[in-house]
Amino acid sequence: MRQRMYNLSSFVRDIKQKFSSWYNRKLERKGTLWEERFKSVSIEGRENALMRTAAYIELNPIRAGMVRDPSEYRWSSYAEAIAGGKKARKGIMQLCAGRAGINEWQEALHRYRVYLYEVGGE
């Protein structure tokens, strides 16, 4: 399984097949759960592409009406960072590092939150 992780298409296909088999056995049903192939898009080459993608993901629970603030969604990296998660904080710091040379956690958090709402308002 670890070797296939480096081939995203293969990895996702295997996970979907295993989950579908388990789900179908559990509910005594047949057929596929997903009709189409997953969508994979390169985000390289555009200014702030990675930051925009991260903001899009963080704001999904808000768009779905699950929470009012991204920090309320327990499975988000943003909520994890606010709770003190070192890896999540490091990720946000890396996202914000290129923006005005930010190297303090509180400043990065502030800038990231402002960015979330800038992008979310578009």
ABEGO torsion letter per residue (X at the ends): XAAAAABAAAAAAAAAAAAAAAAAAAAGBBEBABABBBBBBBABGBBGAAAAAAAAAAAAAAAAGABABAAABAABAAAAAAAGBAAAAAAAAAAAAABGGBABAAAAAAAAAAAAAAAAAX
